[in-house]
Amino acid sequence: MTTFAEVPALPNYDWSEFKRVLIVVAHPDDAEYGLSCAVDMWTRAGVEVGYLLLTHGEAGIRAMDPTEVGSLRAEEQREACAAVGVSDLTLLNHPDGQLTESMELRRDIARHIRQFRPDTVITANFELEAYGTFNQADHRVAGLMTVDAVRDADNPWVHRDLDLPAHKTSRLLVVNPGQPTHRIVVDDQAEQAGIRSLKAHKLYFEALPDHPKPEEFIPAMITQLDGGKAVAFRVFEQI
């Protein structure tokens, strides 16, 4: 995975207008690779943050039956959210490992946007090549469908069956992109909260014994060339 230390210096992003932030990702743990450090900064400042996970991550542990894994990973995600001050967690039941670009998935995300009414939506890197390899298929689908759903949610003539008022999101951010445009600086407290949030995924990491430890991995993810700590984003203000 590309670390921030490998990214040129970026301008600081002013998030002072954030009031309600919705994070949309494919799986439990997807928001814990640096993003949760920024989330801790926001919740401590009084920003309301909600998580929308499109799957329960039930296909993520090779040695365990998915029927057992889904509920366990959901509980670990609740612990991860609590570590950074988030209590609003919604998990959908789309199949892990089999997300597809569909009107059904777009509708489900748009529905949640209209219900939660965020000023900011954040999703993860959905490029084909990411983190030094090929990005996982669910990540690609989740990001693209989130982009489309943000626009859908603002169009009163799309998904009329939802019977929910249209909602315009002010901005869309993509975390850990290949070509970031901005950084959000985090403090030591946020770094430690981010480490705790990643550590919450105990079951998942037991199945990945070669994965770096969170207390080593998170500092590497957020450390810049100048020695500061920040999370990288690509910011879209016109959506």
PEDA-V514481 format. One record per backbone hydrogen bond with DSSP energy under -0.5 kcal/mol. NH is the residue of the N-H (numbers start at 1). CO is the residue of the C=O. E is the energy in kcal/mol with one decimal. If there is no record, write none. Layout:
BEGIN
NH_CO_E + NH_CO_E
END
This chain:
BEGIN
4_221_-1.3 + 5_220_-0.7 + 6_3_-1.7 + 7_4_-2.0 + 11_181_-0.6 + 13_183_-2.6 + 15_13_-0.9 + 18_15_-2.0 + 21_48_-2.9 + 22_120_-2.7 + 23_21_-0.5 + 23_50_-2.9 + 24_22_-0.5 + 24_122_-3.0 + 25_23_-0.5 + 25_52_-2.1 + 30_27_-1.6 + 32_29_-1.6 + 33_30_-0.6 + 34_32_-0.9 + 36_31_-1.1 + 37_34_-1.3 + 38_34_-1.0 + 38_35_-0.5 + 39_35_-2.1 + 40_36_-2.0 + 41_37_-1.4 + 42_38_-2.1 + 43_39_-2.9 + 44_40_-1.9 + 45_41_-0.9 + 45_42_-0.6 + 46_43_-1.4 + 47_42_-2.4 + 48_19_-2.6 + 49_47_-0.6 + 50_21_-2.8 + 51_88_-2.8 + 52_23_-3.3 + 53_90_-2.9 + 54_25_-2.1 + 55_26_-1.5 + 60_57_-1.5 + 62_60_-0.5 + 64_61_-1.7 + 68_65_-1.8 + 69_65_-1.7 + 70_66_-1.8 + 72_68_-0.9 + 73_69_-2.8 + 74_70_-1.9 + 75_71_-1.8 + 76_72_-1.9 + 77_73_-2.1 + 78_74_-1.8 + 79_75_-1.8 + 80_76_-2.2 + 81_77_-2.6 + 82_78_-2.3 + 83_79_-1.6 + 84_80_-0.5 + 84_81_-1.5 + 85_82_-1.4 + 86_81_-2.6 + 87_85_-0.5 + 88_49_-0.7 + 89_87_-1.0 + 90_51_-2.4 + 92_53_-3.3 + 94_54_-1.7 + 98_95_-1.8 + 102_100_-0.7 + 106_102_-2.1 + 107_103_-2.6 + 108_104_-2.2 + 109_105_-2.1 + 110_106_-2.9 + 111_107_-2.9 + 112_108_-1.6 + 113_109_-2.2 + 114_110_-2.6 + 115_111_-1.9 + 116_112_-3.3 + 117_113_-2.8 + 119_20_-2.0 + 120_20_-1.8 + 121_171_-2.1 + 122_22_-2.8 + 123_173_-2.2 + 124_24_-0.5 + 125_175_-1.0 + 130_128_-0.6 + 130_133_-2.2 + 133_130_-1.6 + 135_128_-3.2 + 139_136_-0.5 + 140_136_-1.6 + 141_137_-2.3 + 142_138_-2.8 + 143_139_-2.1 + 144_140_-2.0 + 145_141_-2.8 + 146_142_-1.7 + 147_143_-2.2 + 148_144_-2.1 + 149_145_-2.4 + 150_146_-2.3 + 151_147_-1.3 + 152_148_-2.6 + 153_149_-2.9 + 154_150_-0.7 + 154_151_-0.7 + 155_151_-0.6 + 155_152_-1.6 + 156_154_-0.7 + 158_155_-1.8 + 162_159_-1.9 + 163_160_-1.3 + 167_153_-2.9 + 169_167_-0.6 + 170_119_-1.0 + 171_119_-1.2 + 172_236_-2.5 + 173_121_-2.5 + 174_234_-2.3 + 175_123_-2.4 + 175_173_-0.5 + 176_232_-2.5 + 177_174_-0.6 + 180_177_-0.5 + 181_233_-2.4 + 182_233_-2.3 + 183_11_-2.2 + 184_231_-2.2 + 185_183_-0.5 + 186_229_-2.2 + 191_187_-2.1 + 192_188_-2.3 + 193_189_-2.1 + 194_190_-2.5 + 195_191_-2.0 + 196_192_-2.2 + 197_193_-2.3 + 198_194_-1.9 + 199_195_-2.4 + 200_196_-1.2 + 201_198_-1.6 + 202_200_-1.7 + 205_201_-2.0 + 206_202_-2.0 + 207_203_-0.9 + 207_204_-0.6 + 208_205_-1.0 + 211_208_-2.0 + 216_213_-2.0 + 217_213_-3.1 + 218_214_-2.3 + 220_216_-1.2 + 221_217_-2.0 + 222_218_-1.8 + 223_219_-1.0 + 224_228_-2.6 + 227_224_-1.5 + 230_222_-2.7 + 231_184_-2.2 + 233_182_-2.5 + 234_174_-2.2 + 235_233_-0.5 + 236_172_-2.6 + 237_235_-0.5 + 239_237_-0.8
END
